[in-house]
Amino acid sequence: MSNRINKKMILYLPNVQIKPLHEAPVTPIARWQLDQKAHLLPWLPEPPQDYFSEEFWQRKIWQSRLDWERQTAFRFVLWQETECIGRISLFNIQRKLFKTKSLITYSLSKEKQGKGIMRNALDKTLSYGHESLKIDQYEAQIHPENTRSLNLIKELHFTQTELKKPLKVRGQYCDHFVFIRNKKDFQKY
């Protein structure tokens, strides 16, 4: 991709801002990760030991800026007033001759779930990725017991593939379901 991507862009939803990770302050992000640790750990593939520390997130923010410039990953935080309430990542972006693919991950505060926030934020972010970043296909890998995430991804018109991806969660490998959403799916809905 030859054009530069705006590193300071913000997507807006009612009462929520979706902003680049590298444009957010580190302390509220690290605090959110730590506050949500019990909620997030059951679904996280084996995080590094310092994952919930401010130092880790300082490095992650720095890396996010580099990835954004290289257009290899686009990491966002969901912001409500002065607090972080979630994250969305478009990463492992592979640009081939006729197709650009991206993996996605997302997480939302436990107390914010069930209100349509992540559905709207993910829909807005994926549309931005399709239109501005020229991503043709998204892939989500979801733990089979994560029913909220499974329902959300289906609601957003992802299709389950026959593939399963083994990821280490809570010390054991577990086959995650693989879902994709192609460019043509954006045009349908």
Order of alpha helices (4+ residues) and beta strands (2+ residues): beta-beta-alpha-alpha-alpha-beta-beta-beta-alpha-beta-alpha-beta-beta-alpha
